[in-house]
Amino acid sequence: MDLLTSVATDAILDDALGALRVVLEYLGTVAFAISGAVAASRRRMDLVGAVVLAGVVAVGGGTMRDLLLGKPVFWIENPALVVVAVGVALAIAPFARKRDLGAFARHRIVEYSDAAGLAIFVVIGTGLALDAGAHPAAAVIVGIANGVGGGVLRDLFSAQVPEVFWNGQLYATAALGGAIVYWALWAWGLPPLVVFWIPLLVILALRVLSLKRGWGVPSVAVVQKRELQNESRA
């Protein structure tokens, strides 16, 4: 009877964790879609551009994850997350049209939304990779790609060098730390909810501290600011 009870409890926990992943995946999609739509507004794109960019940011990382794992791309079978991203872009469009994005800048809504999306998708990606039998190092890479892939595509579609490569903030570094923490907790056999939540909070904390306190990684740039300005004018 104890064995049956234990099996039933494990099944309930697995179902609860699966449901939590789905909910957080939708929240992460909304968070990334916001950053994509606002980025489109700042680049003065039209409505089509805003919708496309929001969708690319929202599902780009997950697409990279599935391709790396050799799995069917998730939104091909179930485009619900793409629909959510489109809805977010259409909801933000009226504010962008009126150039009323001041609230987004004042309260750093885009940055914090992006931080939430990063944390959610790094954890989901790392977990799915480990569940698929990937080597721990590969699982960490997949988790990072899931988290930062959408932002990289956003910047490339916006004709910019991906911000993750040059802004010096704890972004990819936070993703790396969270993915490693996930693997370590998973390898130690800790409860699934612990394995899920602790790395998510680690990534979120590192990213928020980077935004608030300016924490970051050293720059290797040797050109002066004036030189960069002259290059941009050339």
Backbone as a ProteinNet text record, in pm:
[ID]
protein_1_A
[PRIMARY]
MDLLTSVATDAILDDALGALRVVLEYLGTVAFAISGAVAASRRRMDLVGAVVLAGVVAVGGGTMRDLLLGKPVFWIENPALVVVAVGVALAIAPFARKRDLGAFARHRIVEYSDAAGLAIFVVIGTGLALDAGAHPAAAVIVGIANGVGGGVLRDLFSAQVPEVFWNGQLYATAALGGAIVYWALWAWGLPPLVVFWIPLLVILALRVLSLKRGWGVPSVAVVQKRELQNESRA
[TERTIARY]
82.5	0	86.2	196.6	286.6	348.2	381.6	439.8	339.7	215.9	112.1	89.8	91.4	73.9	188.1	310.5	427.2	418.7	379.2	367.4	261.3	148.5	40.5	85.6	160.9	210.7	307.5	397	491	416.7	311.3	233.1	166.8	113.9	48.6	149.5	269.7	373.8	417.2	429.1	467.4	362	234.7	126.2	126.8	149.2	151.2	267.1	383.4	499.1	477.2	414.3	383.9	290.2	187.3	93.5	163.9	253.7	328.5	416.5	479.5	563.4	481.6	361.2	275.6	237.7	196.9	157.8	275.1	391.5	508.7	553.8	531.9	567.2	482.2	355	268.6	311.6	345.4	391.2	521.5	612.4	737	715.2	618.4	586	534.2	445.9	395	509.3	597.1	709.2	799.2	835.4	921.9	850.3	721.5	646.8	642	631.9	634.1	764.9	876.3	1006.2	1019.2	965.8	973	889.1	767.9	678.9	734	789	846	971	1052.6	1170.2	1129	1021.1	971.4	927.4	864.8	822.1	941.6	1045.7	1164	1235.4	1223.1	1284.4	1188.5	1073.9	973.5	922.4	902.3	844	693.7	634.9	489.7	426.1	294	222.4	266.6	289.6	335.4	471.2	560.7	692	683.7	593.6	577.4	526.4	430.6	375	481	553.1	657	766.6	811.1	919.2	875.3	752.6	701.9	696.2	651.2	645.3	782.5	877.6	1013.8	1077.5	1060.9	1118.5	1051.6	919	843.8	875.9	892.5	910.5	1048.3	1133.2	1264.1	1351.2	1356.9	1439.9	1389.8	1258	1201.2	1223.9	1221.9	1250.1	1394	1489.2	1629	1642.4	1574.3	1579.8	1536	1421	1367.5	1455.7	1511.8	1601.5	1728.3	1782.3	1902.8	1876.7	1756.3	1721.2	1667.9	1652.7	1601.3	1455.1	1378.9	1236.5	1154.2	1026.4	939.2	926.4	933	922.3	783.9	782.2	660.2	543.8	570.4	459.3	401.1	466.4	409.3	284	291.2	177.1	74.8	123.2	33	73.5	12	52.7	-5.3	-53.3	-118.2	-24.9	102.3	195.4	221.1	218.4	232.4	112.6	-5.9	-127.4	-119.3	-67.1	-50.5	44.6	155.6	252.9	192.2	115.4	48.2	-48.7	-122.6	-217.3	-148	-33.6	42.3	87.9	138.5	184.6	69.6	-47.1	-162.5	-212	-197.1	-239.7	-147.9	-19.1	77.6	78	37	42.9	-21.6	-142.1	-201.2	-114.2	-47.4	40.8	160.8	215.6	330.3	291.6	171.1	126.5	116.4	75.8	65.4	196.6	299.7	430.2	418	330.7	306	372	502.2	575.8	658	628.7	704.3	693.6	572.7	554.2	641.2	657.4	742.4	886.4	932.8	1070.9	1087.3	990.2	1004	1008.8	924.4	916	997.3	1075.5	1162.3	1083.8	962.5	875.6	939.5	1000.5	1061.4	1174.3	1261.4	1376.5	1331.9	1234.5	1189.6	1109.6	1033.1	962.3	1062.5	1165.5	1268.3	1340	1364.7	1430.3	1344.5	1213.7	1123.1	1121	1112.4	1113.7	1242.6	1354.7	1484.3	1487.1	1448.9	1453.5	1363.5	1244.4	1147.6	1197.9	1245.9	1280.3	1414	1507	1631.7	1601.1	1517	1481.9	1405.5	1307.8	1230.3	1320.5	1404.8	1491.7	1590.5	1651.9	1746.9	1677.5	1559.9	1485.1	1444.7	1395.6	1354.8	1474.7	1588.6	1708.8	1754.7	1754.8	1793.2	1693.2	1564.8	1462.5	1479.9	1532.8	1553	1681.8	1756.6	1878.7	2003.1	1998.6	2115.5	2226.3	2350.6	2464.4	2447.5	2489.1	2470.8	2523.3	2641.1	2694.5	2604.4	2554.5	2463.6	2332.6	2284.6	2160.4	2173.7	2290.3	2315.6	2312.8	2375	2376.7	2235.6	2159.1	2021.4	1939.2	1957.2	1884.4	1918.3	2046.3	2087.3	2027.5	2034	1977	1827.9	1758.6	1614.6	1586.1	1676.5	1653.8	1692.7	1807	1857.8	1830.6	1788.2	1771.1	1674.1	1561.2	1462.8	1517	1590.6	1648.4	1753.5	1832.7	1933	1864.5	1759.5	1685.9	1618.6	1567.6	1506.3	1605	1725.2	1824.5	1871.2	1886.3	1926.5	1819.2	1693.1	1583.9	1573.7	1624.3	1623.3	1751.1	1834	1958.8	2054.5	2066.6	2158.9	2247.1	2365.4	2446.2	2370.3	2350.2	2274.5	2326.1	2234.8	2273.2	2342.9	2309.3	2368.1	2519.3	2572.6	2715.1	2795.5	2728.9	2809.5	2768.5	2651.4	2609	2676.6	2748.7	2823	2738.9	2607.7	2522.2	2520.2	2469.3	2454.1	2328.7	2346.8	2234.9	2263.1	2351.3	2391.1	2460.3	2532.3	2599.3	2497.9	2389.7	2282.6	2217.8	2198.6	2140.5	2231.7	2362.9	2459.5	2456.1	2457.2	2454	2329	2214.2	2088.7	2083.2	2132.3	2130.9	2221	2337	2428.2	2365.7	2302.5	2234.6	2125.3	2050.4	1945.1	2005.4	2112.4	2174.1	2224.7	2288.8	2343.9	2233.5	2125	2014	1949.6	1938.5	1881.3	1971.5	2103.3	2197.5	2196.5	2169.9	2163.5	2032.7	1941.2	1816	1719.6	1727.1	1635	1495.1	1394.3	1256.2	1238.9	1152.6	1136.1	1102.1	1018.1	982	1102.1	1189.1	1312.1	1403.8	1417.6	1502.9	1451.3	1321.5	1261	1272.1	1237.4	1222.7	1355.1	1447.5	1570.6	1650	1678	1749.8	1672.7	1540.3	1459.8	1480.2	1476.2	1496	1639.1	1735.5	1875.3	1893.2	1839.3	1850.7	1782.1	1661.2	1585.2	1658.2	1713.8	1784.8	1909.1	1987.2	2108.2	2074.2	1969.6	1932.5	1882	1799.7	1746	1857.7	1949.1	2061.5	2150.6	2164.3	2242.8	2177.9	2044.9	1973.6	1978.3	1962.1	1953.6	2089.7	2188.9	2319.2	2429.5	2395.4	2495.7	2596	2562.2	2653.9	2669.6	2790.7	2811.7	2944.2	2980	3106.9	3198.5	3330.7	3424	3409.2	3432.9	3430.5	3570.2	3577.5	3706.8	3725.1	3634.8	3642.9	3765.9	3835.7	3953.6	3934.9	3826.4	3801.5	3734.7	3759.1	3700.8	3559.7	3483.4	3345.6	3340	3432.7	3432.3	3457	3545.3	3570.9	3446.9	3372.7	3249.5	3149.3	3139.4	3048	3088	3219.8	3266.2	3238.9	3256.1	3227.9	3080.6	2992.7	2849.8	2805.9	2882.8	2848	2901.3	3003.3	3068.7	2977.2
-120.6	0	126	122.1	237.1	262.7	153.4	167.3	230.6	185.7	241.9	389.3	422.1	562.2	648.2	592.9	666.8	688.5	585.5	598.3	701.2	697.2	793	935.5	952.7	1085.8	1137.9	1049.8	1089.7	1129.4	1056	1087.7	1223.7	1252.1	1381.5	1495.2	1473.5	1576.3	1598.8	1489.2	1503.3	1581.3	1551.3	1623.7	1771.2	1797.3	1936	2012.4	1947.2	2013.5	2037.4	1941.2	1958.8	2076	2086.3	2198.5	2330.9	2330.3	2451.9	2494.6	2400.2	2431.5	2497.7	2444.4	2500.4	2644.1	2667.3	2802.8	2898.9	2857.7	2944.7	2965	2864.6	2880.3	2989.7	2993.2	3100	3235.9	3241.2	3367.7	3413.6	3318.9	3354.5	3403	3342.4	3385.5	3528.5	3561	3698	3794.3	3754.7	3841.6	3870.6	3768.8	3788.6	3863.2	3836.9	3906.9	4056.8	4094.3	4236.5	4299.6	4232.5	4288.7	4299.2	4200.6	4205.2	4316.9	4334.6	4438.9	4578.1	4597.9	4728.4	4755.1	4651.9	4668.7	4708.2	4649.3	4684.7	4830.4	4876.1	5016.1	5110	5074.2	5159.8	5165.8	5059.4	5058.4	5111.6	5162.7	5222.4	5124.9	5001.6	4903.4	4923.1	4866.7	4874	4760.1	4747.5	4648.3	4506	4481.6	4348	4318.2	4415.9	4397.5	4370.4	4442.9	4422.9	4283.1	4236.4	4102.6	3995.6	4011.2	3912.9	3911.4	4029.7	4036.1	3979.6	4010.2	3954	3802	3749.6	3605	3541	3605.4	3551.6	3544.2	3650.9	3651.5	3546.8	3533.7	3444.5	3297.2	3257	3114.5	3081.6	3182.7	3157.5	3065.1	3088.7	3004.6	2861.4	2845	2710.7	2637.2	2711.4	2650.7	2599.3	2681.5	2637.9	2513.1	2514.1	2399.7	2271.1	2275.6	2154.5	2107.9	2201.9	2163.7	2098.8	2153.4	2095.7	1955.9	1934.3	1804.3	1707.1	1753	1665.9	1630.6	1721.4	1698.3	1784.2	1747.4	1834	1971	2075.6	2211	2229.1	2270.8	2266.1	2344.7	2459.3	2543.2	2499.2	2402.1	2347.1	2266.3	2186.2	2104.5	2183.5	2278.4	2356.1	2503	2581	2720.9	2817.3	2764.6	2851.1	2961.6	2930.3	3030.9	3139.5	3101.5	3201.8	3296.3	3240.1	3321.9	3419	3370.4	3457.3	3571.6	3541.8	3645.7	3749	3703.5	3796.1	3884.8	3824.7	3903.9	4010.9	3977.2	4075.7	4191.1	4158.3	4262.4	4354.6	4298.5	4379.7	4465.8	4414.2	4491.2	4609.4	4593.2	4700.4	4802.4	4761.2	4848.6	4985.5	4995.5	5129.2	5223	5168.9	5251.9	5299.2	5207.9	5244.3	5348.5	5335.1	5429	5570.3	5579	5709.7	5751.9	5670.4	5695.2	5708	5626.3	5631.8	5512.6	5498.4	5387.9	5434.8	5553.9	5606.8	5520.4	5466.2	5382.1	5257.2	5203	5085.4	5118.1	5237.5	5277.1	5311.2	5387.7	5431.8	5314.4	5218.2	5104	4984.1	5004	4899	4770.6	4787.1	4672.4	4575.8	4629.8	4542.9	4461.2	4527	4456.8	4347.8	4380.4	4281.2	4169.7	4202.5	4098.6	4004.4	4063.5	3983.5	3894.3	3947.5	3868.4	3749.1	3771.4	3662.3	3556.8	3601.7	3507	3427.8	3495.2	3428	3316.5	3348.4	3250.2	3130.7	3157.9	3050.7	2956.6	3013.2	2928.5	2857.9	2915.9	2843.6	2717.8	2733.2	2618.9	2513.4	2556.2	2460.2	2389.2	2464.8	2404.4	2305.2	2342.4	2251.4	2124.4	2140	2023.9	1930.7	1985.9	1902.4	1830.2	1898.8	1835.7	1718.6	1738.3	1629.1	1514.4	1546.3	1441.6	1362.9	1429.9	1363.6	1280.9	1281.1	1201.7	1272.1	1404.9	1479.2	1476.7	1484.8	1498.4	1628.5	1631.9	1753.4	1880.4	1873.6	1992.2	2034.7	1937	1968.4	2024.7	1971.4	2020.5	2166.2	2201.7	2341.1	2431.6	2387.2	2466.5	2483.1	2374.9	2381.2	2477.8	2471.3	2562.6	2708	2737	2874.5	2918.2	2830.4	2863.2	2890.1	2810.9	2831	2967.5	3009.7	3136.2	3258.7	3253.5	3374.3	3375.9	3261.5	3252.8	3355	3373.9	3470	3611.3	3650	3783.9	3805.6	3700.8	3710.8	3731.8	3655	3670.5	3807.1	3855.6	3988.9	4095	4090.5	4191.4	4176.8	4053.4	4032.6	4083.7	4057.5	4106.7	4259.1	4317.8	4463	4527.9	4449.7	4499.4	4552.5	4477	4515	4396.6	4427.9	4322.8	4271.5	4140.1	4089.1	4145.4	4201.4	4270.1	4177.6	4050.1	3955.4	3946.7	3989.7	3978.6	4101.4	4213.7	4333.7	4423	4403.3	4501.5	4483.5	4373.1	4354.4	4317.4	4304.8	4270.5	4120.1	4080.9	3938.1	3887.9	3840.9	3789.1	3643.8	3624.7	3487.5	3422.5	3503.9	3451.4	3403.2	3479	3437.2	3308.7	3300.2	3178.9	3058.8	3079.1	2971.4	2925.6	3022	2986.5	2909.1	2954.8	2886.5	2746.5	2729.8	2597.5	2500	2548.8	2462.4	2425.1	2521.3	2491.9	2387.4	2400.5	2302.6	2163.2	2153.3	2021.6	1964.9	2049.1	2001.1	1949.1	2023.9	1980.9	1854.1	1845.7	1726.7	1605.4	1625.5	1515.1	1466.1	1556.3	1518	1449.2	1442.1	1372.4	1445.1	1577.2	1654	1654.7	1688.6	1688	1777.1	1736.2	1810.7	1958.3	1990.5	2131.2	2213.4	2154.3	2222.8	2243.4	2137.4	2144.5	2250.2	2267.2	2362.8	2507.1	2529.4	2667.1	2733.7	2662.7	2727.4	2788.2	2713.9	2777.9	2891.9	2880.6	2990.2	3117.5	3103.5	3219.4	3270.9	3181.1	3222.9	3311.3	3265.7	3344.6	3479	3477.6	3601.5	3698	3646.4	3732	3792.9	3713.1	3764.4	3871.4	3846.2	3942	4072.8	4064.6	4185.7	4264.1	4194	4262.4	4329.7	4266	4327.3	4456.9	4457.5	4577.5	4686.9	4647.4	4746.7	4797.7	4709.6	4745.8	4755.6	4727.9	4738.3	4625.4	4511.6	4398.7	4349.6	4307.4	4259.5	4189.6	4162.5	4096.1	4197.4	4179.2	4277.3	4285	4403	4423.2	4402.6	4352.6	4337.3	4442.4	4540.1	4644.2	4730.9	4765.3	4850.4	4981.2	4992	5115.9	5215.7	5342.7	5447	5479.1	5538.4	5572.7	5662.1	5756.8	5846.9	5770.4	5668.4	5587.7	5512.5	5459.9	5389.7	5482.2	5605.9	5701.9	5736.3	5751.3	5781	5665.8	5541.6	5425	5418.5	5451.9	5444.6	5549.4	5661.9	5766.5	5738.5	5650.8	5624	5547
0	0	0	75.5	79.8	-56.8	-126.6	-259.6	-355.5	-349.5	-435.7	-405.8	-277.5	-237.8	-289.9	-280.3	-328.6	-479.4	-552.8	-698.2	-734.6	-663.8	-690.4	-661.7	-552.4	-517.3	-622.9	-670.7	-776.1	-902.9	-934.6	-1054.6	-1042	-923.1	-899.1	-911.4	-854.2	-862.1	-1006.2	-1082.6	-1223.1	-1300.4	-1273.8	-1341.6	-1303.1	-1173.5	-1126.9	-1188.9	-1198.2	-1257.5	-1406.6	-1472.3	-1613.8	-1636.6	-1551.1	-1562.8	-1534.6	-1435.3	-1402.1	-1518.8	-1584	-1700.1	-1811.1	-1832.1	-1937.7	-1903.5	-1778.8	-1736.1	-1751.3	-1704.4	-1711.6	-1856.2	-1939.9	-2080.6	-2145.4	-2108.3	-2159.8	-2104.6	-1976.2	-1916.8	-1982.3	-2005	-2070.7	-2212.8	-2280.9	-2416.7	-2416.7	-2322.4	-2310.6	-2281.8	-2190	-2151.8	-2271.7	-2346.4	-2462.2	-2573.9	-2591	-2695.3	-2667.7	-2541.1	-2504.5	-2548.6	-2519	-2556.1	-2707.2	-2779.8	-2924.9	-2984.1	-2932.4	-2983.5	-2954.8	-2836.7	-2802.2	-2886	-2907.5	-2992.9	-3134.4	-3184.2	-3317.4	-3321.4	-3213.7	-3207.8	-3209	-3134	-3127.9	-3262.2	-3340.7	-3473.7	-3579.9	-3536	-3624.1	-3730.3	-3689.3	-3780.4	-3789.4	-3895	-3906.8	-3826.5	-3836.5	-3756.3	-3790.5	-3918.5	-3958.5	-3896.4	-3899.1	-3839.4	-3690.3	-3621.5	-3476.8	-3445.9	-3523.4	-3501.2	-3527.2	-3636.9	-3670.5	-3564.1	-3522.1	-3424.2	-3289.4	-3247.8	-3122.7	-3130	-3244.5	-3259.5	-3261.5	-3328.1	-3336.9	-3198	-3120.2	-2985.5	-2898	-2910.9	-2823.2	-2847.3	-2973	-3001.4	-3058	-3076.8	-3137	-3054.4	-2924	-2838.1	-2832.6	-2821.2	-2819.6	-2950.2	-3061.5	-3191.3	-3196.4	-3148.3	-3142.6	-3055.2	-2942.2	-2849.7	-2918.4	-2985.5	-3047.5	-3162.2	-3238.7	-3348.2	-3294.2	-3185.4	-3126	-3070.7	-3017.8	-2959.8	-3064.4	-3188.2	-3293.2	-3275.5	-3214.9	-3191.9	-3287.2	-3311.1	-3390.9	-3324.4	-3403.1	-3347.4	-3285	-3160.1	-3079.5	-3138	-3200.3	-3244.5	-3378.2	-3444.6	-3567.5	-3535.1	-3429.9	-3389.9	-3309.1	-3229.4	-3144.6	-3150.4	-3240	-3258.1	-3154.9	-3041.8	-2942.7	-2894.6	-2873.5	-2823.5	-2928.2	-3054.6	-3160.5	-3158.4	-3137.9	-3130.2	-3012.5	-2899.4	-2781.7	-2814.1	-2879.4	-2913.6	-3007.6	-3103.8	-3195.9	-3120.6	-3027.7	-2947.6	-2865	-2807.9	-2729.5	-2819.2	-2937.1	-3029.3	-3069	-3096.8	-3135.2	-3019	-2896.4	-2779.2	-2752.8	-2780.8	-2756.5	-2869.4	-2988.7	-3106.4	-3085.2	-3023.9	-3004.9	-2921.7	-2819.2	-2736.8	-2819.3	-2899	-2981.5	-3085.9	-3141.9	-3245	-3189.2	-3062.5	-2997.7	-2933	-2952.1	-2890.2	-2738	-2683.1	-2539.3	-2470.2	-2492.9	-2431.9	-2312.1	-2264.7	-2151.2	-2027.4	-2003.4	-1885.2	-1893.5	-2013.2	-2030.2	-1992.1	-2031.2	-2001.3	-1853.2	-1797.8	-1657.8	-1561.6	-1584.6	-1492.5	-1540.5	-1648.1	-1703.3	-1729	-1779.8	-1803.3	-1901.7	-2005.5	-2106.4	-2045.3	-1968.4	-1910	-1813.3	-1727.5	-1629.8	-1696.1	-1798.5	-1873.2	-1939	-1996.8	-2062.1	-1960.9	-1840.4	-1736	-1696.5	-1684.2	-1649.4	-1759.5	-1885.1	-1995.8	-2001.1	-1979.4	-1978.8	-1875.4	-1752.3	-1643.6	-1673.5	-1720.2	-1746.2	-1854.8	-1964.9	-2078.2	-2060.5	-1987	-1958.1	-1876.6	-1776.1	-1690.7	-1769.8	-1848.5	-1927.5	-2027.8	-2096.8	-2196.5	-2137.5	-2024.4	-1959.8	-1914.2	-1855.1	-1808.5	-1920.7	-2030.6	-2144	-2205.3	-2209.2	-2264.4	-2177.2	-2046.3	-1955.8	-1963.5	-1972.3	-1985	-2115.2	-2218.1	-2347.3	-2350	-2239.5	-2231.5	-2280.2	-2292.6	-2339	-2233.7	-2279.5	-2189	-2109.9	-1981.8	-1902	-1968.3	-2030.3	-2097.2	-2212.1	-2287.9	-2398	-2345.3	-2233.1	-2174.9	-2131.9	-2078.5	-2039.9	-2162.7	-2270	-2393.4	-2448.8	-2447.4	-2496.7	-2411.2	-2280	-2191.7	-2219.7	-2240.5	-2271.3	-2405.1	-2504.8	-2635.8	-2625.6	-2544.8	-2525.2	-2462.3	-2371.7	-2302.1	-2381.6	-2450	-2516.4	-2666.7	-2722.3	-2866.8	-2922.9	-2855.7	-2904.6	-2907.8	-2804.5	-2800	-2907.5	-2934.7	-3041.3	-3176	-3202.3	-3328.2	-3336	-3223	-3220.6	-3266.4	-3212.1	-3247.1	-3391.7	-3438.6	-3576.7	-3673.2	-3642	-3726.2	-3718.6	-3610.1	-3595.1	-3647.2	-3716	-3774.5	-3669.1	-3557.3	-3450.8	-3415.3	-3361.4	-3301.3	-3179.2	-3164.9	-3049.9	-2917.5	-2842	-2718.6	-2620.1	-2624.6	-2531.3	-2547.3	-2663.8	-2690.5	-2650.1	-2623	-2602.3	-2484.9	-2424.6	-2324.3	-2188.9	-2168.4	-2044.7	-1923.8	-1940	-1827	-1804.7	-1688.2	-1658.3	-1729.2	-1850	-1927.6	-1966	-2061	-2093.2	-1973.6	-1895.6	-1776.3	-1673.7	-1656	-1565.1	-1614.7	-1747.3	-1805.4	-1782.3	-1800.4	-1777.7	-1632.4	-1539.4	-1398	-1361.3	-1409.6	-1378.4	-1436.6	-1560.2	-1622.2	-1546.9	-1502.5	-1425.8	-1292	-1225.3	-1098.1	-1120.1	-1228.7	-1258.7	-1271.2	-1350.8	-1368.8	-1236.9	-1154	-1027.2	-935.4	-924.5	-838.7	-893.5	-1025	-1089	-1064.6	-1075.8	-1056	-911.7	-817.8	-677.2	-641.4	-734.3	-710.1	-618.3	-615.4	-530.7	-591	-510.2	-559.6	-682.3	-775.3	-901	-882.8	-784.9	-765.1	-721.2	-640.2	-597.9	-717.6	-796.8	-915.9	-1013.1	-1017.2	-1110	-1060.6	-934.6	-886.4	-850.7	-790.4	-744.2	-860.6	-969.2	-1079.4	-1143.3	-1148.3	-1203.5	-1121.7	-989.7	-902.4	-908.5	-926.5	-938.8	-1062.2	-1175.3	-1299.3	-1283.4	-1229.7	-1213.9	-1121.4	-1010	-915.3	-978.4	-1050.1	-1114.8	-1217.9	-1294.2	-1399.3	-1338.6	-1235.9	-1172	-1103.8	-1035.9	-972.6	-1075.6	-1191	-1297.5	-1344.6	-1353.5	-1396.7	-1291	-1164.1	-1056.8	-1012.5	-1007.1	-951.6	-1056.3	-1178.6	-1284.3	-1286	-1222.9	-1226.1	-1369.1	-1404.5	-1539.5	-1554.3	-1677.3	-1708.4	-1775.1	-1763.7	-1822.5	-1973.9	-2025.7	-2170.1	-2226.8	-2349.7	-2416.3	-2524.5	-2529.2	-2630.8	-2606.6	-2714.5	-2703.4	-2778.9	-2855	-2927.5	-2835.9	-2861.4	-2781.2	-2830.4	-2744	-2778.2	-2901	-2911.6	-3025.9	-3155.9	-3149.7	-3268.5	-3312.4	-3214.2	-3248.5	-3313	-3261.2	-3318.8	-3461.9	-3486	-3621	-3715.9	-3667.6	-3750.3	-3787.5	-3692.6	-3718.3	-3818.8	-3827.2	-3922.8	-4062.4	-4068.1	-4196.9	-4292.1
[MASK]
++++++++++++++++++++++++++++++++++++++++++++++++++++++++++++++++++++++++++++++++++++++++++++++++++++++++++++++++++++++++++++++++++++++++++++++++++++++++++++++++++++++++++++++++++++++++++++++++++++++++++++++++++++++++++++++++++++++++++

